[in-house]
């Protein structure tokens, strides 16, 4: 006995008490399959077939025409399932076909292999597995190969995708092109790694996934089920063949009653739609409180740290040295412009001047137009008033002078 403490010996007629009934129910419940218990589908199938094997009788007949035939019933009792062995061939059926007056043979085994309408297996050990299908109505042929730990898919005999190691590779079908890249790998999604700040030499602990193109185009976009092979919108578009790339927000589709935006920010809580608590740049178009908006919004400073760090800077290269120089700087108190001229132009025009400010190491001049200016000259300690190209009045350390 596996559990002698649970064994019972009853002499005569058993009289069940309430406690006996409870104990028996507990024993039966312990043998039952509980919710959440793992049930292997393959084991369940094996058990079902084993039970059916034990229930089904077998009637054997041997004839030159049928070879060795084992059926579930005698021939005159309408058998429905059978296994036949003859001349290097094995055939199995589980239905009778009245139209053909024969078993509906759906599984065969020969010296070349096995052919069956369905195969249930646990571990399948094979050097090469091929799954081939052809659409009867269109003639489209497709194939999937599993070989050496890799998976390959084919369309009309051309390799389309390969799942190999740590990479999903895509191959060019060559359609709608000059065909020069047909059959070549054109892009992949793969495991990627790089170094983290502080990584020792030779370690790359920044791990992730990379989407890579081997040619001219890389895109991330949206389409519709009706036109699934064309992009309706691009969130990211990189086309080296056109020498351009861009990021885009969601397309408005002409609905400007909503506000459509694209925001660039270094720090963002996914569940907080207000990007403005830290530095950000937002491009937006659409409705804001009943007014149409189409502009660019910059925000600097850090709300979480009392507005600290309010800086905006533009830097430039001025030569081939690699040194970068400031072009424009704004901090918490001042705005610095690293230019000799600050020009003002009429809105709505491309170049109509409204005046300018000009500076050197010694001079700052405010000009409305050529020949009409106020000039402060530190070197001569003089203020000049120029009208119609002539100095009409000036002030120096000796007082005011006029012409």
C-alpha positions as CSV (number, residue, x, y, z in Angstrom):
1,X,0.0,0.0,0.0
2,X,1.3,3.4,-0.9
3,X,-0.4,5.1,2.0
4,X,-1.2,2.5,4.7
5,X,-2.5,5.2,7.0
6,X,-5.4,5.8,4.6
7,X,-6.3,2.1,4.1
8,X,-9.7,0.8,5.4
9,X,-10.9,-2.8,6.0
10,X,-14.7,-3.2,6.2
11,X,-16.3,-6.5,7.4
12,X,-20.0,-6.9,6.7
13,X,-22.2,-4.1,5.4
14,X,-20.7,-0.6,5.5
15,X,-22.8,1.9,7.4
16,X,-21.8,5.4,6.1
17,X,-21.6,8.2,8.6
18,X,-21.4,11.9,7.8
19,X,-17.7,11.9,8.5
20,X,-17.2,8.8,6.2
21,X,-19.0,10.6,3.4
22,X,-16.8,13.7,3.9
23,X,-13.6,11.6,3.9
24,X,-14.6,9.7,0.8
25,X,-15.4,12.9,-1.0
26,X,-12.0,14.3,0.0
27,X,-10.2,11.2,-1.4
28,X,-12.1,11.4,-4.7
29,X,-11.4,15.1,-5.0
30,X,-7.7,14.6,-4.4
31,X,-7.6,12.3,-7.5
32,X,-9.4,14.9,-9.7
33,X,-7.7,17.3,-12.1
34,X,-7.6,20.7,-10.5
35,X,-8.0,24.1,-12.2
36,X,-4.6,25.3,-13.2
37,X,-3.0,21.8,-13.3
38,X,-0.8,21.5,-16.4
39,X,-2.4,19.2,-19.1
40,X,-0.2,18.3,-22.0
41,X,-2.2,18.3,-25.2
42,X,0.0,15.6,-26.7
43,X,-0.3,13.3,-23.7
44,X,-4.1,13.8,-23.7
45,X,-4.2,12.9,-27.4
46,X,-2.1,9.8,-26.7
47,X,-4.5,8.7,-23.9
48,X,-7.6,9.3,-26.1
49,X,-6.1,7.2,-28.9
50,X,-5.0,4.5,-26.5
51,X,-8.5,4.3,-25.1
52,X,-9.9,4.0,-28.6
53,X,-7.4,1.4,-29.5
54,X,-8.5,-0.7,-26.5
55,X,-12.2,-0.3,-27.4
56,X,-11.8,-1.1,-31.1
57,X,-11.8,-4.7,-32.3
58,X,-9.5,-5.8,-35.1
59,X,-10.5,-8.2,-37.9
60,X,-7.7,-9.5,-40.1
61,X,-8.0,-10.6,-43.7
62,X,-5.1,-11.6,-46.0
63,X,-5.7,-11.7,-49.7
64,X,-3.5,-11.1,-52.8
65,X,-5.7,-8.0,-53.7
66,X,-5.8,-6.4,-50.3
67,X,-2.6,-7.7,-48.7
68,X,-2.9,-7.6,-45.0
69,X,-6.0,-5.7,-44.0
70,X,-7.1,-5.0,-40.4
71,X,-10.5,-3.4,-40.0
72,X,-12.7,-2.5,-37.1
73,X,-15.5,-4.8,-38.4
74,X,-16.0,-7.7,-40.7
75,X,-16.3,-6.8,-44.4
76,X,-20.1,-7.5,-44.4
77,X,-20.7,-5.4,-41.3
78,X,-19.8,-2.0,-42.8
79,X,-16.3,-1.3,-41.4
80,X,-15.3,2.3,-41.1
81,X,-11.6,2.2,-40.2
82,X,-8.7,0.1,-41.4
83,X,-5.0,-0.2,-41.8
84,X,-3.6,-2.0,-44.9
85,X,-0.2,-3.3,-45.5
86,X,0.9,-4.5,-49.0
87,X,3.7,-4.2,-51.5
88,X,6.0,-1.7,-49.7
89,X,3.0,0.5,-48.8
90,X,1.1,1.3,-45.6
91,X,-2.3,2.9,-45.7
92,X,-4.6,4.1,-42.9
93,X,-8.2,5.2,-43.0
94,X,-10.8,6.2,-40.4
95,X,-13.8,6.7,-42.8
96,X,-15.7,4.7,-45.4
97,X,-16.4,6.4,-48.8
98,X,-19.8,5.1,-50.0
99,X,-19.3,6.7,-53.4
100,X,-16.1,4.8,-54.1
101,X,-17.2,1.8,-52.1
102,X,-13.8,1.9,-50.4
103,X,-12.1,3.2,-47.3
104,X,-11.1,6.9,-47.4
105,X,-7.4,6.5,-47.3
106,X,-5.9,9.7,-45.8
107,X,-2.4,8.5,-44.6
108,X,0.2,6.6,-46.5
109,X,3.7,5.3,-45.8
110,X,6.1,4.2,-48.5
111,X,9.9,3.9,-49.0
112,X,9.9,7.6,-50.0
113,X,8.3,8.8,-46.8
114,X,4.9,9.4,-45.2
115,X,2.0,11.4,-46.6
116,X,-1.0,12.4,-44.4
117,X,-3.6,15.0,-44.1
118,X,-2.7,15.8,-40.5
119,X,0.2,15.0,-38.2
120,X,0.3,15.4,-34.4
121,X,3.8,15.2,-32.9
122,X,5.8,16.0,-29.8
123,X,9.4,16.5,-30.7
124,X,10.0,16.4,-34.4
125,X,13.6,15.6,-35.2
126,X,14.5,16.4,-38.8
127,X,17.4,17.8,-40.9
128,X,15.0,19.8,-43.0
129,X,11.3,20.6,-42.7
130,X,9.4,22.1,-45.7
131,X,5.8,23.4,-45.7
132,X,4.6,23.9,-49.3
133,X,1.3,25.3,-50.4
134,X,-0.3,26.4,-53.7
135,X,-3.4,28.5,-54.0
136,X,-5.6,26.6,-56.4
137,X,-7.5,29.6,-57.6
138,X,-4.4,31.9,-58.3
139,X,-1.6,29.4,-58.6
140,X,0.4,31.3,-56.0
141,X,3.0,29.1,-54.4
142,X,4.5,29.6,-51.0
143,X,7.0,27.6,-49.0
144,X,8.4,27.7,-45.5
145,X,11.7,25.9,-44.7
146,X,13.1,25.1,-41.2
147,X,16.7,24.2,-41.5
148,X,19.7,24.3,-39.1
149,X,17.8,26.3,-36.5
150,X,16.7,28.9,-39.1
151,X,13.3,29.6,-40.8
152,X,13.0,30.7,-44.4
153,X,9.9,31.8,-46.3
154,X,9.5,31.7,-50.1
155,X,7.0,33.3,-52.5
156,X,6.9,32.1,-56.1
157,X,10.2,30.4,-55.4
158,X,11.9,33.7,-54.2
159,X,13.3,34.0,-50.7
160,X,11.4,36.7,-48.8
161,X,12.3,36.4,-45.1
162,X,14.8,34.5,-43.0
163,X,14.7,34.2,-39.2
164,X,18.3,33.4,-38.4
165,X,20.0,33.5,-35.0
166,X,19.3,37.0,-33.6
167,X,18.0,38.6,-36.8
168,X,14.9,38.7,-38.9
169,X,16.1,39.4,-42.5
170,X,14.1,40.7,-45.4
171,X,14.9,40.1,-49.1
172,X,13.9,42.3,-52.0
173,X,11.4,40.9,-54.5
174,X,12.5,43.4,-57.1
175,X,9.1,44.5,-58.2
176,X,8.5,48.1,-59.4
177,X,12.3,48.6,-59.8
178,X,15.1,48.0,-62.3
179,X,15.7,44.6,-60.6
180,X,19.2,45.3,-59.6
181,X,18.6,44.4,-56.0
182,X,16.2,41.4,-56.6
183,X,16.9,38.5,-54.2
184,X,19.4,40.5,-52.1
185,X,19.0,41.2,-48.4
186,X,17.5,44.7,-48.0
187,X,16.8,45.2,-44.3
188,X,16.6,43.5,-40.9
189,X,15.4,43.7,-37.3
190,X,18.1,42.4,-35.1
191,X,19.6,42.3,-31.6
192,X,21.8,45.4,-31.0
193,X,24.2,46.5,-28.4
194,X,26.3,49.5,-27.5
195,X,28.2,50.8,-24.5
196,X,26.8,52.5,-21.5
197,X,28.5,55.4,-19.8
198,X,31.0,53.9,-17.4
199,X,31.2,50.5,-19.1
200,X,34.7,49.0,-19.0
201,X,36.6,48.6,-22.3
202,X,35.2,45.7,-24.3
203,X,31.8,45.6,-22.5
204,X,28.5,46.8,-24.2
205,X,25.7,46.8,-21.6
206,X,23.3,49.0,-23.5
207,X,21.2,46.2,-25.1
208,X,18.1,46.4,-27.4
209,X,16.7,46.0,-30.9
210,X,17.7,47.7,-34.1
211,X,15.8,48.2,-37.3
212,X,18.4,48.4,-40.1
213,X,18.2,49.1,-43.8
214,X,21.0,47.9,-46.1
215,X,19.9,50.3,-48.9
216,X,18.3,53.7,-49.4
217,X,15.0,53.7,-47.5
218,X,13.9,53.4,-43.9
219,X,10.4,54.3,-42.8
220,X,8.0,54.0,-39.9
221,X,4.5,54.8,-40.9
222,X,0.8,54.0,-41.0
223,X,-1.4,52.5,-43.7
224,X,-4.9,51.1,-44.0
225,X,-6.2,47.5,-44.6
226,X,-7.6,48.7,-48.0
227,X,-4.2,49.8,-49.1
228,X,-1.8,47.8,-46.9
229,X,1.1,47.9,-49.3
230,X,1.3,51.7,-49.5
231,X,2.1,54.2,-46.7
232,X,-0.6,56.7,-46.0
233,X,1.5,58.6,-43.4
234,X,5.1,58.5,-42.3
235,X,6.1,59.2,-38.7
236,X,9.7,58.7,-39.7
237,X,11.0,58.8,-43.3
238,X,14.7,58.4,-44.3
239,X,15.4,58.3,-48.0
240,X,19.0,58.5,-49.0
241,X,18.0,58.3,-52.7
242,X,16.2,61.6,-52.3
243,X,18.8,63.1,-49.9
244,X,16.2,63.8,-47.2
245,X,14.7,62.6,-44.0
246,X,11.9,63.8,-41.7
247,X,9.9,63.2,-38.6
248,X,6.2,63.9,-38.7
249,X,3.3,64.0,-36.3
250,X,-0.1,62.3,-37.0
251,X,-1.7,63.6,-40.2
252,X,-4.7,65.9,-39.6
253,X,-6.6,64.6,-42.7
254,X,-8.0,68.2,-43.0
255,X,-9.6,68.1,-39.5
256,X,-8.3,71.3,-37.9
257,X,-10.9,71.3,-35.2
258,X,-8.3,69.3,-33.2
259,X,-4.8,70.2,-32.3
260,X,-2.2,68.0,-34.1
261,X,1.4,68.1,-32.7
262,X,4.9,66.7,-32.8
263,X,6.9,67.2,-29.6
264,X,10.6,66.7,-28.9
265,X,11.5,66.4,-25.2
266,X,14.2,64.7,-23.1
267,X,12.1,63.8,-20.1
268,X,8.5,62.7,-20.3
269,X,6.0,60.7,-18.3
270,X,3.9,58.6,-20.8
271,X,0.7,59.3,-18.9
272,X,1.3,63.0,-18.6
273,X,0.2,64.8,-21.7
274,X,1.7,68.1,-20.6
275,X,5.3,68.1,-22.1
276,X,6.0,71.6,-20.8
277,X,7.4,70.7,-17.3
278,X,10.9,70.5,-18.9
279,X,12.6,71.7,-22.0
280,X,10.7,70.8,-25.2
281,X,9.9,71.8,-28.7
282,X,6.4,71.4,-30.1
283,X,5.3,71.8,-33.6
284,X,1.5,72.1,-33.8
285,X,-1.4,72.9,-36.1
286,X,-5.1,73.1,-35.4
287,X,-7.5,74.6,-32.9
288,X,-6.6,76.1,-29.5
289,X,-9.5,77.5,-27.6
290,X,-11.4,78.4,-30.8
291,X,-8.4,80.0,-32.6
292,X,-6.4,78.4,-35.4
293,X,-2.8,77.8,-34.4
294,X,0.1,76.9,-36.7
295,X,3.5,77.4,-35.0
296,X,6.5,76.2,-33.1
297,X,6.5,76.4,-29.3
298,X,9.8,76.2,-27.3
299,X,9.9,75.7,-23.5
300,X,13.1,76.0,-21.4
301,X,13.7,75.5,-17.7
302,X,12.7,72.7,-15.3
303,X,9.5,73.1,-13.4
304,X,10.5,70.3,-11.0
305,X,13.6,72.3,-10.0
306,X,12.0,75.7,-9.6
307,X,12.7,76.8,-13.2
308,X,16.5,76.3,-13.0
309,X,18.5,75.8,-16.2
310,X,16.8,78.2,-18.5
311,X,19.3,78.1,-21.4
312,X,18.9,78.3,-25.1
313,X,22.0,78.1,-27.4
314,X,22.9,77.9,-31.1
315,X,26.5,77.0,-31.9
316,X,28.3,77.0,-35.3
317,X,31.5,75.9,-37.1
318,X,33.3,78.9,-38.6
319,X,36.3,77.0,-40.0
320,X,37.8,73.6,-40.5
321,X,39.3,73.3,-37.0
322,X,36.4,71.5,-35.5
323,X,36.0,74.2,-32.8
324,X,32.4,75.2,-32.3
325,X,31.6,78.8,-31.6
326,X,28.4,80.3,-30.1
327,X,26.0,82.0,-32.5
328,X,23.2,82.7,-30.1
329,X,22.9,82.2,-26.3
330,X,20.1,82.9,-23.9
331,X,20.5,82.3,-20.2
332,X,18.3,83.2,-17.2
333,X,19.2,86.9,-17.4
334,X,20.6,87.8,-20.9
335,X,20.4,87.2,-24.6
336,X,23.7,87.1,-26.6
337,X,23.8,87.5,-30.4
338,X,27.2,86.7,-32.0
339,X,26.6,88.7,-35.2
340,X,27.7,92.1,-36.6
341,X,24.3,92.9,-38.0
342,X,20.7,92.5,-36.6
343,X,18.3,93.1,-39.5
344,X,14.6,93.9,-39.4
345,X,12.4,93.1,-42.4
346,X,8.8,93.8,-43.2
347,X,6.4,90.9,-42.4
348,X,5.0,89.1,-45.4
349,X,8.0,89.9,-47.7
350,X,11.2,88.1,-48.5
351,X,13.6,91.0,-48.1
352,X,12.0,94.4,-47.6
353,X,14.3,96.1,-45.1
354,X,13.0,98.1,-42.1
355,X,16.3,98.8,-40.6
356,X,19.2,97.2,-38.8
357,X,21.6,97.4,-35.9
358,X,25.3,97.2,-36.7
359,X,28.1,96.7,-34.2
360,X,31.9,96.5,-34.1
361,X,34.4,96.5,-31.2
362,X,34.0,100.3,-31.0
363,X,30.7,101.2,-32.8
364,X,27.0,100.5,-32.5
365,X,24.8,102.0,-35.1
366,X,21.0,102.1,-35.5
367,X,20.1,102.5,-39.1
368,X,16.7,102.9,-40.8
369,X,18.3,102.8,-44.2
370,X,21.6,103.6,-45.9
371,X,22.5,107.2,-45.0
372,X,20.0,107.5,-42.1
373,X,21.5,106.4,-38.8
374,X,22.5,107.1,-35.2
375,X,26.0,106.0,-34.4
376,X,27.8,105.6,-31.1
377,X,31.6,105.6,-31.5
378,X,33.5,104.6,-28.3
379,X,36.9,105.3,-29.9
380,X,36.1,109.0,-30.5
381,X,33.6,109.3,-27.6
382,X,31.1,110.7,-30.1
383,X,27.4,110.2,-31.0
384,X,26.7,110.9,-34.7
385,X,23.3,111.7,-36.3
386,X,23.4,110.9,-40.0
387,X,20.6,112.2,-42.3
388,X,20.5,111.8,-46.1
389,X,24.1,110.5,-46.0
390,X,25.5,113.5,-44.1
391,X,26.4,113.9,-40.4
392,X,24.0,116.7,-39.4
393,X,24.7,116.7,-35.7
394,X,27.1,115.1,-33.3
395,X,27.8,115.1,-29.6
396,X,31.3,114.6,-28.1
397,X,33.0,115.5,-24.9
398,X,32.9,119.2,-25.9
399,X,29.2,119.3,-26.3
400,X,26.8,119.3,-29.2
401,X,27.8,120.4,-32.8
402,X,25.8,120.8,-36.0
403,X,26.4,121.4,-39.6
